[in-house]
Structure formats: structure tokens, C-alpha cells
Amino acid sequence: MIAGITTSIYSCRETTQEKSEEAVEAIGKDIETNVKKASEKIEEGAKKVKEEVEEKVEDGKKATEDMK
């Protein structure tokens, strides 16, 4: 009887550990995916800012030339 209970507890502990490991792996994948998405958004934002700055510089050059 005690051997059966011990085996049952061990199996339960092993299953819990496996599920915990799976959960940690899933969390890691979610973090990796979200970091990748965030970095893509940051790159898109940086590209837009760069384009706007370049546009403003060109507008400034044109305005300076028009003043001559």
C-alpha cells in the first residue's frame, strides 16, 4: 500500500515538473515573439522619424535657396 502511494506521489511530482517545464518554455517563446514584434515596431518608428527628418532638412534647404 505504501509503495503504491509513493509511486503515485512520484508520478504526480514528475507530471507537475514536466508541465512546469512546458509552461516555462511557452513563456520563453512568448517573450521571444513579443520582443521580436517590439523591435520591428521600433525599427518602423525609427524609419518614419528618419524619413520625416530628411523631409524637414530638404524643406529647409529649399527654403534657404528660395531666400537667395
PDB file of N, CA, C and O in Angstrom:
ATOM      1  N   MET A   1       0.818  -1.190   0.000  1.00  0.00           N
ATOM      2  CA  MET A   1       0.000   0.000   0.000  1.00  0.00           C
ATOM      3  C   MET A   1       0.870   1.267   0.000  1.00  0.00           C
ATOM      4  O   MET A   1       0.635   2.176  -0.795  1.00  0.00           O
ATOM      5  N   ILE A   2       1.861   1.328   0.877  1.00  0.00           N
ATOM      6  CA  ILE A   2       2.743   2.491   0.946  1.00  0.00           C
ATOM      7  C   ILE A   2       3.523   2.633  -0.353  1.00  0.00           C
ATOM      8  O   ILE A   2       3.748   3.749  -0.822  1.00  0.00           O
ATOM      9  N   ALA A   3       3.935   1.525  -0.933  1.00  0.00           N
ATOM     10  CA  ALA A   3       4.672   1.568  -2.204  1.00  0.00           C
ATOM     11  C   ALA A   3       3.798   2.168  -3.292  1.00  0.00           C
ATOM     12  O   ALA A   3       4.285   2.938  -4.120  1.00  0.00           O
ATOM     13  N   GLY A   4       2.524   1.831  -3.306  1.00  0.00           N
ATOM     14  CA  GLY A   4       1.596   2.376  -4.293  1.00  0.00           C
ATOM     15  C   GLY A   4       1.413   3.860  -4.137  1.00  0.00           C
ATOM     16  O   GLY A   4       1.388   4.590  -5.128  1.00  0.00           O
ATOM     17  N   ILE A   5       1.285   4.326  -2.909  1.00  0.00           N
ATOM     18  CA  ILE A   5       1.134   5.757  -2.641  1.00  0.00           C
ATOM     19  C   ILE A   5       2.412   6.503  -3.025  1.00  0.00           C
ATOM     20  O   ILE A   5       2.353   7.580  -3.619  1.00  0.00           O
ATOM     21  N   THR A   6       3.543   5.936  -2.691  1.00  0.00           N
ATOM     22  CA  THR A   6       4.822   6.552  -3.026  1.00  0.00           C
ATOM     23  C   THR A   6       4.980   6.685  -4.535  1.00  0.00           C
ATOM     24  O   THR A   6       5.404   7.728  -5.034  1.00  0.00           O
ATOM     25  N   THR A   7       4.634   5.616  -5.260  1.00  0.00           N
ATOM     26  CA  THR A   7       4.716   5.650  -6.726  1.00  0.00           C
ATOM     27  C   THR A   7       3.758   6.690  -7.284  1.00  0.00           C
ATOM     28  O   THR A   7       4.105   7.417  -8.216  1.00  0.00           O
ATOM     29  N   SER A   8       2.574   6.767  -6.733  1.00  0.00           N
ATOM     30  CA  SER A   8       1.575   7.738  -7.199  1.00  0.00           C
ATOM     31  C   SER A   8       2.061   9.164  -6.966  1.00  0.00           C
ATOM     32  O   SER A   8       1.932  10.019  -7.842  1.00  0.00           O
ATOM     33  N   ILE A   9       2.616   9.419  -5.794  1.00  0.00           N
ATOM     34  CA  ILE A   9       3.123  10.761  -5.485  1.00  0.00           C
ATOM     35  C   ILE A   9       4.291  11.107  -6.410  1.00  0.00           C
ATOM     36  O   ILE A   9       4.376  12.229  -6.910  1.00  0.00           O
ATOM     37  N   TYR A  10       5.179  10.160  -6.635  1.00  0.00           N
ATOM     38  CA  TYR A  10       6.322  10.391  -7.516  1.00  0.00           C
ATOM     39  C   TYR A  10       5.852  10.708  -8.942  1.00  0.00           C
ATOM     40  O   TYR A  10       6.372  11.621  -9.582  1.00  0.00           O
ATOM     41  N   SER A  11       4.866   9.947  -9.431  1.00  0.00           N
ATOM     42  CA  SER A  11       4.334  10.184 -10.775  1.00  0.00           C
ATOM     43  C   SER A  11       3.689  11.559 -10.868  1.00  0.00           C
ATOM     44  O   SER A  11       3.846  12.264 -11.866  1.00  0.00           O
ATOM     45  N   CYS A  12       2.974  11.928  -9.838  1.00  0.00           N
ATOM     46  CA  CYS A  12       2.328  13.244  -9.820  1.00  0.00           C
ATOM     47  C   CYS A  12       3.379  14.345  -9.827  1.00  0.00           C
ATOM     48  O   CYS A  12       3.240  15.335 -10.545  1.00  0.00           O
ATOM     49  N   ARG A  13       4.429  14.175  -9.028  1.00  0.00           N
ATOM     50  CA  ARG A  13       5.503  15.161  -8.962  1.00  0.00           C
ATOM     51  C   ARG A  13       6.197  15.279 -10.315  1.00  0.00           C
ATOM     52  O   ARG A  13       6.524  16.379 -10.760  1.00  0.00           O
ATOM     53  N   GLU A  14       6.418  14.135 -10.967  1.00  0.00           N
ATOM     54  CA  GLU A  14       7.079  14.125 -12.270  1.00  0.00           C
ATOM     55  C   GLU A  14       6.217  14.841 -13.310  1.00  0.00           C
ATOM     56  O   GLU A  14       6.731  15.614 -14.119  1.00  0.00           O
ATOM     57  N   THR A  15       4.913  14.583 -13.288  1.00  0.00           N
ATOM     58  CA  THR A  15       3.996  15.238 -14.221  1.00  0.00           C
ATOM     59  C   THR A  15       3.965  16.745 -13.972  1.00  0.00           C
ATOM     60  O   THR A  15       3.961  17.533 -14.918  1.00  0.00           O
ATOM     61  N   THR A  16       3.943  17.139 -12.714  1.00  0.00           N
ATOM     62  CA  THR A  16       3.940  18.562 -12.369  1.00  0.00           C
ATOM     63  C   THR A  16       5.219  19.234 -12.862  1.00  0.00           C
ATOM     64  O   THR A  16       5.174  20.351 -13.377  1.00  0.00           O
ATOM     65  N   GLN A  17       6.343  18.569 -12.708  1.00  0.00           N
ATOM     66  CA  GLN A  17       7.616  19.126 -13.169  1.00  0.00           C
ATOM     67  C   GLN A  17       7.609  19.276 -14.685  1.00  0.00           C
ATOM     68  O   GLN A  17       8.065  20.293 -15.209  1.00  0.00           O
ATOM     69  N   GLU A  18       7.095  18.269 -15.397  1.00  0.00           N
ATOM     70  CA  GLU A  18       7.032  18.340 -16.857  1.00  0.00           C
ATOM     71  C   GLU A  18       6.140  19.500 -17.295  1.00  0.00           C
ATOM     72  O   GLU A  18       6.491  20.250 -18.207  1.00  0.00           O
ATOM     73  N   LYS A  19       4.991  19.643 -16.646  1.00  0.00           N
ATOM     74  CA  LYS A  19       4.080  20.734 -17.007  1.00  0.00           C
ATOM     75  C   LYS A  19       4.709  22.095 -16.702  1.00  0.00           C
ATOM     76  O   LYS A  19       4.525  23.053 -17.453  1.00  0.00           O
ATOM     77  N   SER A  20       5.444  22.170 -15.607  1.00  0.00           N
ATOM     78  CA  SER A  20       6.131  23.413 -15.268  1.00  0.00           C
ATOM     79  C   SER A  20       7.181  23.755 -16.315  1.00  0.00           C
ATOM     80  O   SER A  20       7.305  24.910 -16.722  1.00  0.00           O
ATOM     81  N   GLU A  21       7.928  22.759 -16.746  1.00  0.00           N
ATOM     82  CA  GLU A  21       8.949  22.982 -17.776  1.00  0.00           C
ATOM     83  C   GLU A  21       8.302  23.427 -19.087  1.00  0.00           C
ATOM     84  O   GLU A  21       8.806  24.323 -19.763  1.00  0.00           O
ATOM     85  N   GLU A  22       7.189  22.798 -19.438  1.00  0.00           N
ATOM     86  CA  GLU A  22       6.478  23.183 -20.661  1.00  0.00           C
ATOM     87  C   GLU A  22       5.971  24.622 -20.561  1.00  0.00           C
ATOM     88  O   GLU A  22       6.047  25.385 -21.525  1.00  0.00           O
ATOM     89  N   ALA A  23       5.455  24.983 -19.387  1.00  0.00           N
ATOM     90  CA  ALA A  23       4.952  26.344 -19.190  1.00  0.00           C
ATOM     91  C   ALA A  23       6.083  27.362 -19.304  1.00  0.00           C
ATOM     92  O   ALA A  23       5.917  28.417 -19.916  1.00  0.00           O
ATOM     93  N   VAL A  24       7.226  27.042 -18.715  1.00  0.00           N
ATOM     94  CA  VAL A  24       8.374  27.951 -18.787  1.00  0.00           C
ATOM     95  C   VAL A  24       8.840  28.097 -20.234  1.00  0.00           C
ATOM     96  O   VAL A  24       9.180  29.199 -20.664  1.00  0.00           O
ATOM     97  N   GLU A  25       8.859  27.008 -20.981  1.00  0.00           N
ATOM     98  CA  GLU A  25       9.249  27.073 -22.389  1.00  0.00           C
ATOM     99  C   GLU A  25       8.262  27.923 -23.183  1.00  0.00           C
ATOM    100  O   GLU A  25       8.662  28.717 -24.034  1.00  0.00           O
ATOM    101  N   ALA A  26       6.969  27.755 -22.901  1.00  0.00           N
ATOM    102  CA  ALA A  26       5.952  28.553 -23.594  1.00  0.00           C
ATOM    103  C   ALA A  26       6.114  30.034 -23.267  1.00  0.00           C
ATOM    104  O   ALA A  26       5.991  30.886 -24.148  1.00  0.00           O
ATOM    105  N   ILE A  27       6.387  30.336 -22.011  1.00  0.00           N
ATOM    106  CA  ILE A  27       6.600  31.731 -21.610  1.00  0.00           C
ATOM    107  C   ILE A  27       7.820  32.297 -22.340  1.00  0.00           C
ATOM    108  O   ILE A  27       7.791  33.428 -22.825  1.00  0.00           O
ATOM    109  N   GLY A  28       8.881  31.511 -22.413  1.00  0.00           N
ATOM    110  CA  GLY A  28      10.086  31.948 -23.129  1.00  0.00           C
ATOM    111  C   GLY A  28       9.810  32.243 -24.583  1.00  0.00           C
ATOM    112  O   GLY A  28      10.305  33.230 -25.128  1.00  0.00           O
ATOM    113  N   LYS A  29       9.008  31.379 -25.227  1.00  0.00           N
ATOM    114  CA  LYS A  29       8.665  31.602 -26.640  1.00  0.00           C
ATOM    115  C   LYS A  29       7.813  32.854 -26.794  1.00  0.00           C
ATOM    116  O   LYS A  29       8.000  33.627 -27.734  1.00  0.00           O
ATOM    117  N   ASP A  30       6.871  33.055 -25.863  1.00  0.00           N
ATOM    118  CA  ASP A  30       6.032  34.258 -25.918  1.00  0.00           C
ATOM    119  C   ASP A  30       6.888  35.517 -25.774  1.00  0.00           C
ATOM    120  O   ASP A  30       6.694  36.495 -26.496  1.00  0.00           O
ATOM    121  N   ILE A  31       7.828  35.484 -24.844  1.00  0.00           N
ATOM    122  CA  ILE A  31       8.708  36.635 -24.646  1.00  0.00           C
ATOM    123  C   ILE A  31       9.525  36.893 -25.904  1.00  0.00           C
ATOM    124  O   ILE A  31       9.658  38.035 -26.342  1.00  0.00           O
ATOM    125  N   GLU A  32      10.072  35.827 -26.484  1.00  0.00           N
ATOM    126  CA  GLU A  32      10.875  35.963 -27.699  1.00  0.00           C
ATOM    127  C   GLU A  32      10.044  36.560 -28.834  1.00  0.00           C
ATOM    128  O   GLU A  32      10.505  37.454 -29.543  1.00  0.00           O
ATOM    129  N   THR A  33       8.834  36.067 -29.000  1.00  0.00           N
ATOM    130  CA  THR A  33       7.951  36.581 -30.052  1.00  0.00           C
ATOM    131  C   THR A  33       7.619  38.048 -29.822  1.00  0.00           C
ATOM    132  O   THR A  33       7.654  38.852 -30.753  1.00  0.00           O
ATOM    133  N   ASN A  34       7.296  38.393 -28.577  1.00  0.00           N
ATOM    134  CA  ASN A  34       6.930  39.777 -28.283  1.00  0.00           C
ATOM    135  C   ASN A  34       8.109  40.732 -28.406  1.00  0.00           C
ATOM    136  O   ASN A  34       7.939  41.876 -28.829  1.00  0.00           O
ATOM    137  N   VAL A  35       9.291  40.279 -28.044  1.00  0.00           N
ATOM    138  CA  VAL A  35      10.486  41.118 -28.215  1.00  0.00           C
ATOM    139  C   VAL A  35      10.737  41.360 -29.697  1.00  0.00           C
ATOM    140  O   VAL A  35      11.091  42.468 -30.101  1.00  0.00           O
ATOM    141  N   LYS A  36      10.554  40.322 -30.504  1.00  0.00           N
ATOM    142  CA  LYS A  36      10.749  40.466 -31.948  1.00  0.00           C
ATOM    143  C   LYS A  36       9.738  41.459 -32.527  1.00  0.00           C
ATOM    144  O   LYS A  36      10.100  42.321 -33.327  1.00  0.00           O
ATOM    145  N   LYS A  37       8.476  41.335 -32.122  1.00  0.00           N
ATOM    146  CA  LYS A  37       7.446  42.263 -32.600  1.00  0.00           C
ATOM    147  C   LYS A  37       7.754  43.694 -32.161  1.00  0.00           C
ATOM    148  O   LYS A  37       7.601  44.637 -32.938  1.00  0.00           O
ATOM    149  N   ALA A  38       8.187  43.844 -30.915  1.00  0.00           N
ATOM    150  CA  ALA A  38       8.509  45.180 -30.401  1.00  0.00           C
ATOM    151  C   ALA A  38       9.679  45.789 -31.161  1.00  0.00           C
ATOM    152  O   ALA A  38       9.667  46.977 -31.483  1.00  0.00           O
ATOM    153  N   SER A  39      10.687  44.975 -31.446  1.00  0.00           N
ATOM    154  CA  SER A  39      11.846  45.508 -32.171  1.00  0.00           C
ATOM    155  C   SER A  39      11.464  45.901 -33.591  1.00  0.00           C
ATOM    156  O   SER A  39      11.987  46.877 -34.129  1.00  0.00           O
ATOM    157  N   GLU A  40      10.553  45.144 -34.199  1.00  0.00           N
ATOM    158  CA  GLU A  40      10.081  45.510 -35.540  1.00  0.00           C
ATOM    159  C   GLU A  40       9.335  46.840 -35.496  1.00  0.00           C
ATOM    160  O   GLU A  40       9.508  47.676 -36.384  1.00  0.00           O
ATOM    161  N   LYS A  41       8.511  47.043 -34.473  1.00  0.00           N
ATOM    162  CA  LYS A  41       7.777  48.305 -34.333  1.00  0.00           C
ATOM    163  C   LYS A  41       8.741  49.469 -34.098  1.00  0.00           C
ATOM    164  O   LYS A  41       8.557  50.560 -34.638  1.00  0.00           O
ATOM    165  N   ILE A  42       9.762  49.224 -33.292  1.00  0.00           N
ATOM    166  CA  ILE A  42      10.763  50.273 -33.037  1.00  0.00           C
ATOM    167  C   ILE A  42      11.488  50.632 -34.329  1.00  0.00           C
ATOM    168  O   ILE A  42      11.718  51.808 -34.612  1.00  0.00           O
ATOM    169  N   GLU A  43      11.846  49.619 -35.108  1.00  0.00           N
ATOM    170  CA  GLU A  43      12.523  49.882 -36.381  1.00  0.00           C
ATOM    171  C   GLU A  43      11.614  50.654 -37.335  1.00  0.00           C
ATOM    172  O   GLU A  43      12.073  51.560 -38.030  1.00  0.00           O
ATOM    173  N   GLU A  44      10.338  50.303 -37.373  1.00  0.00           N
ATOM    174  CA  GLU A  44       9.387  51.033 -38.222  1.00  0.00           C
ATOM    175  C   GLU A  44       9.298  52.496 -37.775  1.00  0.00           C
ATOM    176  O   GLU A  44       9.307  53.410 -38.600  1.00  0.00           O
ATOM    177  N   GLY A  45       9.213  52.701 -36.462  1.00  0.00           N
ATOM    178  CA  GLY A  45       9.135  54.064 -35.930  1.00  0.00           C
ATOM    179  C   GLY A  45      10.392  54.857 -36.235  1.00  0.00           C
ATOM    180  O   GLY A  45      10.319  56.032 -36.597  1.00  0.00           O
ATOM    181  N   ALA A  46      11.534  54.225 -36.092  1.00  0.00           N
ATOM    182  CA  ALA A  46      12.805  54.903 -36.377  1.00  0.00           C
ATOM    183  C   ALA A  46      12.888  55.271 -37.855  1.00  0.00           C
ATOM    184  O   ALA A  46      13.376  56.344 -38.211  1.00  0.00           O
ATOM    185  N   LYS A  47      12.413  54.383 -38.700  1.00  0.00           N
ATOM    186  CA  LYS A  47      12.434  54.648 -40.147  1.00  0.00           C
ATOM    187  C   LYS A  47      11.543  55.854 -40.470  1.00  0.00           C
ATOM    188  O   LYS A  47      11.917  56.710 -41.271  1.00  0.00           O
ATOM    189  N   LYS A  48      10.365  55.914 -39.844  1.00  0.00           N
ATOM    190  CA  LYS A  48       9.465  57.042 -40.077  1.00  0.00           C
ATOM    191  C   LYS A  48      10.088  58.346 -39.595  1.00  0.00           C
ATOM    192  O   LYS A  48      10.006  59.370 -40.273  1.00  0.00           O
ATOM    193  N   VAL A  49      10.708  58.303 -38.427  1.00  0.00           N
ATOM    194  CA  VAL A  49      11.360  59.510 -37.890  1.00  0.00           C
ATOM    195  C   VAL A  49      12.472  59.955 -38.828  1.00  0.00           C
ATOM    196  O   VAL A  49      12.599  61.144 -39.120  1.00  0.00           O
ATOM    197  N   LYS A  50      13.273  59.017 -39.297  1.00  0.00           N
ATOM    198  CA  LYS A  50      14.361  59.352 -40.215  1.00  0.00           C
ATOM    199  C   LYS A  50      13.816  59.993 -41.486  1.00  0.00           C
ATOM    200  O   LYS A  50      14.358  60.991 -41.961  1.00  0.00           O
ATOM    201  N   GLU A  51      12.748  59.423 -42.039  1.00  0.00           N
ATOM    202  CA  GLU A  51      12.153  59.978 -43.255  1.00  0.00           C
ATOM    203  C   GLU A  51      11.623  61.389 -43.012  1.00  0.00           C
ATOM    204  O   GLU A  51      11.781  62.274 -43.853  1.00  0.00           O
ATOM    205  N   GLU A  52      10.990  61.589 -41.851  1.00  0.00           N
ATOM    206  CA  GLU A  52      10.466  62.924 -41.537  1.00  0.00           C
ATOM    207  C   GLU A  52      11.591  63.930 -41.360  1.00  0.00           C
ATOM    208  O   GLU A  52      11.476  65.069 -41.811  1.00  0.00           O
ATOM    209  N   VAL A  53      12.675  63.529 -40.711  1.00  0.00           N
ATOM    210  CA  VAL A  53      13.815  64.429 -40.526  1.00  0.00           C
ATOM    211  C   VAL A  53      14.415  64.779 -41.878  1.00  0.00           C
ATOM    212  O   VAL A  53      14.708  65.943 -42.150  1.00  0.00           O
ATOM    213  N   GLU A  54      14.595  63.778 -42.718  1.00  0.00           N
ATOM    214  CA  GLU A  54      15.154  64.040 -44.053  1.00  0.00           C
ATOM    215  C   GLU A  54      14.250  64.973 -44.850  1.00  0.00           C
ATOM    216  O   GLU A  54      14.726  65.836 -45.587  1.00  0.00           O
ATOM    217  N   GLU A  55      12.939  64.789 -44.693  1.00  0.00           N
ATOM    218  CA  GLU A  55      11.979  65.659 -45.392  1.00  0.00           C
ATOM    219  C   GLU A  55      12.097  67.096 -44.882  1.00  0.00           C
ATOM    220  O   GLU A  55      12.085  68.039 -45.674  1.00  0.00           O
ATOM    221  N   LYS A  56      12.210  67.263 -43.574  1.00  0.00           N
ATOM    222  CA  LYS A  56      12.344  68.601 -42.996  1.00  0.00           C
ATOM    223  C   LYS A  56      13.660  69.257 -43.432  1.00  0.00           C
ATOM    224  O   LYS A  56      13.694  70.458 -43.697  1.00  0.00           O
ATOM    225  N   VAL A  57      14.724  68.483 -43.504  1.00  0.00           N
ATOM    226  CA  VAL A  57      16.015  69.010 -43.960  1.00  0.00           C
ATOM    227  C   VAL A  57      15.892  69.488 -45.404  1.00  0.00           C
ATOM    228  O   VAL A  57      16.374  70.567 -45.749  1.00  0.00           O
ATOM    229  N   GLU A  58      15.253  68.689 -46.235  1.00  0.00           N
ATOM    230  CA  GLU A  58      15.062  69.081 -47.637  1.00  0.00           C
ATOM    231  C   GLU A  58      14.208  70.339 -47.738  1.00  0.00           C
ATOM    232  O   GLU A  58      14.496  71.232 -48.535  1.00  0.00           O
ATOM    233  N   ASP A  59      13.147  70.405 -46.918  1.00  0.00           N
ATOM    234  CA  ASP A  59      12.302  71.601 -46.909  1.00  0.00           C
ATOM    235  C   ASP A  59      13.117  72.829 -46.482  1.00  0.00           C
ATOM    236  O   ASP A  59      12.951  73.920 -47.028  1.00  0.00           O
ATOM    237  N   GLY A  60      14.005  72.628 -45.490  1.00  0.00           N
ATOM    238  CA  GLY A  60      14.851  73.726 -45.031  1.00  0.00           C
ATOM    239  C   GLY A  60      15.818  74.171 -46.113  1.00  0.00           C
ATOM    240  O   GLY A  60      16.058  75.366 -46.287  1.00  0.00           O
ATOM    241  N   LYS A  61      16.373  73.211 -46.840  1.00  0.00           N
ATOM    242  CA  LYS A  61      17.300  73.542 -47.950  1.00  0.00           C
ATOM    243  C   LYS A  61      16.563  74.338 -49.011  1.00  0.00           C
ATOM    244  O   LYS A  61      17.090  75.331 -49.513  1.00  0.00           O
ATOM    245  N   LYS A  62      15.355  73.921 -49.362  1.00  0.00           N
ATOM    246  CA  LYS A  62      14.578  74.620 -50.383  1.00  0.00           C
ATOM    247  C   LYS A  62      14.231  76.032 -49.934  1.00  0.00           C
ATOM    248  O   LYS A  62      14.290  76.984 -50.712  1.00  0.00           O
ATOM    249  N   ALA A  63      13.863  76.147 -48.645  1.00  0.00           N
ATOM    250  CA  ALA A  63      13.522  77.469 -48.121  1.00  0.00           C
ATOM    251  C   ALA A  63      14.744  78.387 -48.139  1.00  0.00           C
ATOM    252  O   ALA A  63      14.628  79.578 -48.428  1.00  0.00           O
ATOM    253  N   THR A  64      15.903  77.833 -47.831  1.00  0.00           N
ATOM    254  CA  THR A  64      17.139  78.626 -47.855  1.00  0.00           C
ATOM    255  C   THR A  64      17.468  79.061 -49.266  1.00  0.00           C
ATOM    256  O   THR A  64      17.874  80.203 -49.482  1.00  0.00           O
ATOM    257  N   GLU A  65      17.301  78.178 -50.224  1.00  0.00           N
ATOM    258  CA  GLU A  65      17.584  78.510 -51.624  1.00  0.00           C
ATOM    259  C   GLU A  65      16.614  79.570 -52.146  1.00  0.00           C
ATOM    260  O   GLU A  65      16.985  80.440 -52.933  1.00  0.00           O
ATOM    261  N   ASP A  66      15.357  79.475 -51.687  1.00  0.00           N
ATOM    262  CA  ASP A  66      14.358  80.458 -52.109  1.00  0.00           C
ATOM    263  C   ASP A  66      14.660  81.851 -51.573  1.00  0.00           C
ATOM    264  O   ASP A  66      14.244  82.849 -52.160  1.00  0.00           O
ATOM    265  N   MET A  67      15.380  81.919 -50.463  1.00  0.00           N
ATOM    266  CA  MET A  67      15.718  83.206 -49.867  1.00  0.00           C
ATOM    267  C   MET A  67      16.838  83.894 -50.611  1.00  0.00           C
ATOM    268  O   MET A  67      17.016  85.104 -50.467  1.00  0.00           O
ATOM    269  N   LYS A  68      17.587  83.171 -51.389  1.00  0.00           N
ATOM    270  CA  LYS A  68      18.744  83.745 -52.093  1.00  0.00           C
ATOM    271  C   LYS A  68      18.323  84.602 -53.235  1.00  0.00           C
ATOM    272  O   LYS A  68      19.169  85.161 -53.932  1.00  0.00           O
TER     273      LYS A  68
END
